[in-house]
Every structure is written in C-alpha cells, then in structure tokens.
C-alpha cells in the first residue's frame, strides 16, 4: 500500500469516525428528548384524569341544582 493510499484511508477512517461520533451525539440527544416527552405525557395524562374527575363532580352538582330548582318550581 502506498503512502497516498494510506493517507486516503486514514482520512476516510477519520471522517467515518466523526460521522459515528455525530450519530452517537444525535442519538443521545434524541434519547433525552424522548425521556422528557414521556415525562410530559405522563404529567399531562395525570392532569387530564384530574380534570375529568373534577368535570364529573361539577356535572353532578349542576344536575342536582337543576333537580332542586325544578322541585322548587313545581312546589310553588
């Protein structure tokens, strides 16, 4: 193998090594982003469940009020 071929091969290897390093860095960034998104999704799911429960409680109260108003209306 000639010196030129060795130099070309070394340059190719260095470029490939840099690409692999860049891909690993991108992978690490995506893993972190994925973790953060999953955490946010869990938080939003919990918040949604809480809001649905509160909504149901309010609906029940409103229906009870309507029922009482109807009873008062028919009682007078």
DAKA-V799951 format. One record per residue. N is the residue number from 1. RES is the residue in one small letter. OMEGA is omega as a letter, one per 20 degrees, with the letter a starting at -180 (999 if undefined). NEAR is the number of other C-alpha atoms within 10 Angstrom. D_LAST is the distance of its C-alpha to the last C-alpha in Angstrom with 2 decimals. Layout:
BEGIN
N RES OMEGA NEAR D_LAST
N RES OMEGA NEAR D_LAST
END
This chain:
BEGIN
1 x a 5 108.06
2 x r 7 108.92
3 x r 8 107.61
4 x r 9 105.69
5 x r 10 104.00
6 x r 11 103.16
7 x r 11 101.69
8 x r 12 99.62
9 x r 12 98.43
10 x r 12 97.55
11 x r 12 95.60
12 x r 12 93.72
13 x r 12 92.94
14 x r 12 91.74
15 x r 12 89.45
16 x r 12 88.12
17 x r 12 87.58
18 x r 12 85.67
19 x r 12 83.48
20 x r 12 82.76
21 x r 12 81.88
22 x r 12 79.57
23 x r 12 77.87
24 x r 12 77.44
25 x r 12 75.91
26 x r 12 73.53
27 x r 12 72.64
28 x r 12 71.92
29 x r 12 69.69
30 x r 12 67.78
31 x r 12 67.38
32 x r 12 65.91
33 x r 12 63.59
34 x r 12 62.48
35 x a 12 61.81
36 x r 12 59.74
37 x r 12 57.75
38 x r 12 57.08
39 x r 12 55.91
40 x r 12 53.58
41 x r 12 52.27
42 x r 12 51.55
43 x a 11 49.75
44 x r 12 47.64
45 x r 12 46.84
46 x r 12 45.64
47 x r 12 43.55
48 x r 12 42.05
49 x r 11 41.12
50 x r 12 39.45
51 x r 12 37.47
52 x r 12 36.40
53 x r 12 35.18
54 x r 12 33.23
55 x r 12 31.78
56 x r 12 30.62
57 x r 12 29.03
58 x r 12 27.14
59 x r 12 26.05
60 x r 12 24.75
61 x a 12 22.80
62 x r 12 21.30
63 x r 12 20.33
64 x r 12 18.70
65 x r 12 16.73
66 x r 12 15.65
67 x r 12 14.63
68 x r 12 12.55
69 x r 12 10.88
70 x r 11 10.23
71 x r 11 8.82
72 x a 10 6.40
73 x a 9 5.70
74 x a 8 5.59
75 x a 7 3.79
76 x 999 5 0.00
END
